[in-house]
Structures are given as structure tokens and as C-alpha cells.
């Protein structure tokens, strides 16, 4: 789920396709994993929870009321490296690699990337860790999964923070209204037989680097390289694109659930980057939630966690204390 405008020019899908062509264990909770990343999360421990055969990786640190962090595409839990340590000063913080990303395993089928299915995987982690009632912060697809979680597991959450993500099927409407802006969605949904995956294969640094550059240096070269390496692993690009492909069924299923059970009642903070979704996150979320607060990160594009982490921390802390 992306809301990046690449300056004042939007490249048509055809040109991007041409450029891409030319550039031619059964796991229990809390066991140590070889892929821990302590430098980004000092003092955190990592582990894995089995969710019906899907290995869901997380890192956990701090003490106090629990906060769960869900990243977006194309990133992993490292997206929260600039805010998680601060939140862990007075909270128990759990950052999760969504299925198909980072050090988590793949869903058993492509249907497993639908929002409610992934929300169930997150629920397996929160229940295994006995977090009780907690706050949830999600960026991009993590925000969409957070809304699905709030709709399905209503008693679990105290607060929900959605960063740079429209509610449920509203994203589909935006894609239809602005196909040239949201070219990546059309790319993922284009000709089948994994054409998109074939065009990206071997050119991950070009494809994913295009998105990271929009952070204006907030995602440095080392992090860029780490993310490109992660998405170059077999199956990772396919898994990421399936989050886009599931929307017609998955996001509409969340809408159906909300229509049946009523709007989400947990307090929601919708945060957008000034040069991306801005106040749109909050104003759109009113459709599915009763109590919505809106905030805008000044000077930021889509990558609000990297571009202005101090502002995010201040906004989130104020909201959680309300």
C-alpha cells in the first residue's frame, strides 16, 4: 500500500515495465532466532510463534503497557527502528514481521495474505505472549491489518494508530481514481503467471530502491541495501505483491464484518505525511470508526516513521495518554 508521488512526475506503468525489462519447525513462542537484529532494537529479544503452521517472527522489549507494531510494504519490522526503543522505555513493545516479510514464514496459500487472515496471525502472537489489552500501531499494510484486527478482535485493543493507510476498500477506490499515481497496484494486478515477479527478479535494487529514494535520505544506503537483500530472497516479492492482490476479497471482507458488527469503537489516531495522505487518513477512517483523531506529519511523504520519528513519537504518546 503506497502513497508516494515521486516529486511532480508520475511515471506511467508502461514506461516502468519497459525500464524493468531493459534492466534486465514447529515453532513455540519466545525461542531465540538466529536472525535477531539487536543493533536496531537494543535490549529486545526475538522469537517466533506458530500460527496454524505459519512461523510469525517478532521482537519484544521493554516493560509496561503493551504496544504492538505492524510494518508495511516494502519493509519489515525494521521500519520501527527509530521509534521502538523510545516506546520501550515505558511500554512492552512487540514488533512483528508480517507473514511473507522479514524473518516470518510464508502464508500456506495466497489467501493467507488477506487482511483478516493476517490479523489472525498477529492475534496468535499477542495471545501467546499474554499481552492482555494493548495498543496497536500500523504503517501502510500494517495499518490495514490493524483495522482488520480492530474489527475482528474488538476487546483486545485500547488504542489503534494508523499511519499512511486508508481504511479497508477505500484504497481500491483510490487506485481506480488515480491509476497512474498508484502504478504499483496496477503492476501487481496486471498480467498473471507471475509476470511482475519475473520482471522484478534480479532487479530488486532498482525496483525497491525507487520507493526508498522517496524517503529523501531518511532510509540510508545501509538500510536500503538490507531491505533489497531481504526482498531478493526467493518468494518474498511474490508474498509482498499478494497483499495487493488480496484486496478485492480481503478488504471487502473487513467491510462486511464492520457492516455486521458496527463501526470500530476503539479510539483511532490517523496520521498522514504532509506530502502524501495528510489529513486523509483520519477523514477517511471516520467511515469505519466512531472515534477518530487526525494528525499530519509536517514535511513528510509516505515514510513518516523514518522521515520524522520524533513527531510520530510525540503524536502517539499524546494520543495514548488521552
C-alpha positions as CSV (number, residue, x, y, z in Angstrom):
1,X,0.0,0.0,0.0
2,X,1.8,3.1,-1.2
3,X,1.1,6.8,-1.3
4,X,4.2,8.2,-2.9
5,X,4.1,10.9,-5.5
6,X,7.7,10.8,-6.9
7,X,8.0,14.6,-7.0
8,X,5.7,16.2,-9.6
9,X,6.0,13.5,-12.2
10,X,4.2,10.2,-12.2
11,X,5.7,7.5,-14.4
12,X,3.2,5.6,-16.5
13,X,3.1,1.8,-16.0
14,X,4.2,1.1,-19.5
15,X,7.4,3.0,-19.1
16,X,8.2,1.4,-15.8
17,X,7.6,-2.1,-17.3
18,X,9.9,-1.2,-20.2
19,X,12.6,0.0,-17.9
20,X,12.3,-3.0,-15.7
21,X,12.7,-5.2,-18.8
22,X,15.7,-3.4,-20.0
23,X,17.4,-3.5,-16.6
24,X,17.4,-6.9,-17.5
25,X,9.8,-26.0,12.7
26,X,7.0,-26.4,14.6
27,X,7.8,-23.2,16.5
28,X,6.9,-22.2,20.0
29,X,6.9,-18.7,21.4
30,X,10.0,-16.9,22.6
31,X,12.7,-19.2,21.3
32,X,15.9,-17.5,20.2
33,X,16.2,-16.9,16.5
34,X,19.5,-16.8,14.5
35,X,18.2,-13.8,12.6
36,X,17.9,-11.4,15.6
37,X,18.8,-7.7,14.8
38,X,19.9,-6.3,18.1
39,X,21.6,-3.2,16.6
40,X,18.2,-1.7,15.6
41,X,16.4,-2.8,18.7
42,X,18.8,-2.7,21.6
43,X,17.7,-4.8,24.6
44,X,15.0,-6.6,22.6
45,X,14.7,-10.3,22.4
46,X,13.3,-12.1,19.3
47,X,11.2,-15.2,18.9
48,X,8.7,-17.0,16.8
49,X,5.1,-18.1,17.3
50,X,3.4,-20.8,15.2
51,X,0.1,-19.6,13.8
52,X,-1.5,-22.7,12.2
53,X,1.7,-23.6,10.5
54,X,2.9,-20.1,9.7
55,X,6.0,-19.0,11.6
56,X,5.5,-15.4,12.7
57,X,8.7,-13.7,13.9
58,X,8.7,-10.8,16.4
59,X,11.0,-8.8,18.6
60,X,10.0,-7.8,22.1
61,X,11.5,-5.4,24.6
62,X,10.7,-3.0,27.5
63,X,8.2,-3.2,30.3
64,X,4.8,-1.7,30.9
65,X,1.5,-1.5,28.9
66,X,1.9,-3.4,25.7
67,X,2.2,-1.8,22.2
68,X,2.2,-3.9,19.0
69,X,3.9,-2.6,15.9
70,X,3.0,-3.7,12.4
71,X,5.0,-2.6,9.3
72,X,4.1,-2.1,5.7
73,X,5.4,-2.8,2.2
74,X,8.1,-3.0,1.1
75,X,9.7,-3.1,4.6
76,X,9.8,-5.4,7.6
77,X,9.8,-4.7,11.4
78,X,12.9,-2.7,11.0
79,X,10.6,0.1,9.9
80,X,10.1,0.9,13.6
81,X,13.9,1.0,14.4
82,X,13.7,4.8,15.1
83,X,10.7,4.7,17.5
84,X,10.6,1.2,19.1
85,X,13.5,1.8,21.6
86,X,11.9,5.0,22.9
87,X,8.5,3.4,23.3
88,X,10.1,0.6,25.2
89,X,11.3,3.0,27.9
90,X,7.8,2.7,29.5
91,X,6.0,0.0,27.4
92,X,6.3,-3.6,26.5
93,X,6.9,-3.3,22.7
94,X,6.3,-6.1,20.3
95,X,7.2,-5.5,16.6
96,X,6.1,-8.2,14.2
97,X,7.3,-9.3,10.8
98,X,4.0,-9.8,8.8
99,X,3.8,-13.2,7.1
100,X,5.9,-13.2,3.9
101,X,8.2,-10.4,5.2
102,X,11.4,-10.3,7.2
103,X,12.1,-13.4,9.2
104,X,8.5,-14.6,9.2
105,X,7.4,-17.6,7.2
106,X,5.1,-17.6,4.2
107,X,1.3,-18.0,4.4
108,X,0.1,-21.5,3.5
109,X,-1.7,-20.2,0.4
110,X,-2.2,-16.8,-1.2
111,X,-5.5,-16.4,0.6
112,X,-3.4,-16.3,3.8
113,X,-2.4,-12.7,2.9
114,X,-5.9,-11.4,3.2
115,X,-6.3,-8.8,6.0
116,X,-8.4,-10.9,8.4
117,X,-6.1,-13.9,7.9
118,X,-3.0,-11.9,8.7
119,X,-4.9,-10.3,11.7
120,X,-5.4,-13.8,13.0
121,X,-1.6,-14.5,12.7
122,X,-1.0,-11.3,14.7
123,X,-3.6,-12.4,17.2
124,X,-1.7,-15.7,17.7
125,X,1.4,-13.7,18.7
126,X,-0.5,-11.4,21.1
127,X,-2.2,-14.3,22.8
128,X,0.9,-16.4,23.0
129,X,2.7,-13.5,24.7
130,X,-0.2,-12.9,27.1
131,X,-0.2,-9.2,26.2
132,X,-3.7,-8.6,27.6
133,X,-5.3,-5.4,26.3
134,X,-2.8,-3.5,24.2
135,X,-2.3,-0.6,21.8
136,X,-1.6,-1.3,18.1
137,X,0.4,0.9,15.7
138,X,0.4,0.1,12.0
139,X,2.0,1.7,9.0
140,X,0.9,1.1,5.4
141,X,-0.3,-2.5,5.2
142,X,0.3,-2.7,8.9
143,X,-2.4,0.0,9.3
144,X,-4.8,-2.0,7.1
145,X,-4.1,-5.2,9.2
146,X,-4.6,-3.1,12.3
147,X,-8.1,-2.0,11.2
148,X,-8.9,-5.7,10.4
149,X,-7.6,-6.7,13.8
150,X,-9.8,-4.0,15.5
151,X,-12.8,-5.2,13.6
152,X,-12.2,-8.9,14.4
153,X,-10.8,-8.8,17.9
154,X,-12.5,-5.8,19.4
155,X,-11.9,-6.4,23.1
156,X,-8.1,-6.7,22.6
157,X,-7.3,-3.1,21.8
158,X,-7.1,0.0,23.9
159,X,-6.0,2.3,21.1
160,X,-5.2,2.0,17.4
161,X,-2.8,4.2,15.4
162,X,-3.0,4.0,11.6
163,X,-0.1,5.6,9.7
164,X,-0.4,6.3,6.0
165,X,-3.2,3.8,5.2
166,X,-6.8,4.3,4.0
167,X,-9.5,2.2,5.6
168,X,-10.4,-1.2,4.0
169,X,-11.7,-1.0,0.5
170,X,-11.2,2.8,0.2
171,X,-7.8,2.0,-1.2
172,X,-9.4,0.3,-4.1
173,X,-11.4,3.4,-4.9
174,X,-8.2,5.5,-4.9
175,X,-6.5,3.1,-7.2
176,X,-9.4,3.2,-9.7
177,X,-9.5,7.0,-9.5
178,X,-5.7,7.5,-10.0
179,X,-4.3,4.6,-11.9
180,X,-1.2,6.5,-13.0
181,X,-0.4,7.5,-9.4
182,X,-0.8,4.0,-7.9
183,X,1.0,2.2,-10.7
184,X,2.5,-0.4,-8.4
185,X,-1.0,-1.7,-7.6
186,X,-1.8,-2.0,-11.4
187,X,1.6,-3.6,-11.9
188,X,0.9,-6.3,-9.2
189,X,-2.6,-6.8,-10.6
190,X,-1.6,-6.9,-14.2
191,X,-1.0,-9.9,-16.5
192,X,-0.9,-13.1,-14.4
193,X,1.6,-16.0,-14.4
194,X,3.8,-14.0,-12.1
195,X,4.8,-11.5,-14.8
196,X,5.5,-8.8,-12.2
197,X,7.7,-11.2,-10.2
198,X,9.7,-12.2,-13.3
199,X,10.3,-8.5,-14.2
200,X,11.5,-7.7,-10.7
201,X,13.7,-10.8,-10.3
202,X,17.3,-9.8,-10.4
203,X,16.4,-6.1,-10.4
204,X,15.3,-5.7,-6.8
205,X,17.7,-2.9,-6.2
206,X,16.1,-0.9,-9.0
207,X,12.5,-1.7,-8.2
208,X,12.5,-1.4,-4.4
209,X,15.1,1.4,-4.4
210,X,12.7,3.5,-6.4
211,X,10.4,3.6,-3.3
212,X,13.1,4.0,-0.7
213,X,14.6,7.0,-2.5
214,X,11.4,8.9,-1.9
215,X,12.3,9.0,1.8
216,X,14.8,11.7,0.9
217,X,17.7,10.0,2.7
218,X,15.7,9.0,5.8
219,X,16.3,5.4,4.6
220,X,20.0,5.4,4.3
221,X,22.1,3.3,2.0
222,X,22.8,0.6,4.6
223,X,19.1,0.1,5.3
224,X,18.3,0.3,1.6
225,X,20.7,-2.5,0.9
226,X,19.4,-4.6,3.8
227,X,15.8,-4.3,2.5
228,X,16.8,-5.1,-1.0
229,X,18.7,-8.1,0.2
230,X,15.6,-9.2,2.2
231,X,13.2,-8.8,-0.8
232,X,15.7,-10.7,-3.1
233,X,15.1,-13.9,-1.1
234,X,13.0,-16.4,-3.0
235,X,9.3,-15.9,-2.6
236,X,9.5,-12.5,-0.8
237,X,8.5,-10.4,-3.8
238,X,5.5,-12.7,-4.5
239,X,4.4,-12.5,-0.9
240,X,4.5,-8.8,-0.9
241,X,2.6,-8.4,-4.1
242,X,-0.1,-10.8,-2.8
243,X,-1.0,-8.2,-0.2
244,X,-2.2,-6.0,-3.1
245,X,-3.8,-8.9,-5.0
246,X,-6.0,-9.9,-2.0
247,X,-7.8,-6.6,-1.7
248,X,-10.9,-7.3,-3.8
249,X,-11.7,-10.2,-1.5
250,X,-9.8,-9.4,1.7
251,X,-10.6,-5.8,2.3
252,X,-14.2,-6.2,1.3
253,X,-14.4,-8.9,3.9
254,X,-13.4,-6.4,6.5
255,X,-16.1,-4.0,5.3
256,X,-18.6,-6.8,5.6
257,X,-17.5,-7.6,9.1
258,X,-17.8,-3.9,10.1
259,X,-21.2,-3.6,8.5
260,X,-22.4,-6.6,10.5
261,X,-20.9,-5.7,13.9
262,X,-20.9,-1.9,13.6
263,X,-18.1,0.7,13.4
264,X,-14.9,0.1,15.3
265,X,-15.3,1.7,18.7
266,X,-11.7,1.7,19.9
267,X,-10.1,5.2,19.7
268,X,-8.2,5.6,16.4
269,X,-5.4,8.1,15.5
270,X,-5.0,8.5,11.8
271,X,-1.6,10.0,10.8
272,X,-0.6,11.0,7.3
273,X,2.5,12.6,5.8
274,X,2.0,16.2,4.7
275,X,3.1,15.4,1.1
276,X,1.3,12.1,1.0
277,X,-2.1,11.2,2.6
278,X,-2.0,14.1,5.0
279,X,-5.4,14.5,6.8
280,X,-6.9,11.9,4.5
281,X,-6.0,9.1,6.8
282,X,-8.2,10.4,9.6
283,X,-11.0,11.8,7.4
284,X,-11.4,8.5,5.5
285,X,-11.2,6.4,8.6
286,X,-14.4,8.1,10.0
287,X,-16.3,5.8,7.7
288,X,-15.3,2.7,9.7
289,X,-14.5,4.0,13.2
290,X,-16.5,6.1,15.7
291,X,-13.7,7.9,17.5
292,X,-11.1,9.3,15.1
293,X,-8.3,11.8,15.8
294,X,-6.3,13.2,12.8
295,X,-2.7,14.4,12.7
296,X,-0.4,15.3,9.9
297,X,3.4,14.9,9.9
298,X,4.9,18.2,8.6
299,X,7.3,17.9,5.7
300,X,6.9,14.1,5.4
301,X,6.0,11.9,2.5
302,X,4.8,8.3,3.0
303,X,7.8,7.2,5.1
304,X,6.7,9.0,8.3
305,X,8.5,6.6,10.7
306,X,11.8,7.3,9.0
307,X,11.3,10.9,8.0
308,X,10.1,12.4,11.3
309,X,10.2,9.8,14.1
310,X,10.3,12.5,16.8
311,X,7.0,13.9,15.6
312,X,5.5,10.4,15.4
313,X,6.6,9.7,19.0
314,X,5.1,12.9,20.3
315,X,1.8,12.4,18.5
316,X,1.5,8.8,19.5
317,X,2.3,9.4,23.2
318,X,-0.2,12.3,23.4
319,X,-2.9,10.1,21.9
320,X,-2.2,7.1,24.1
321,X,-2.3,9.2,27.2
322,X,-5.7,10.7,26.2
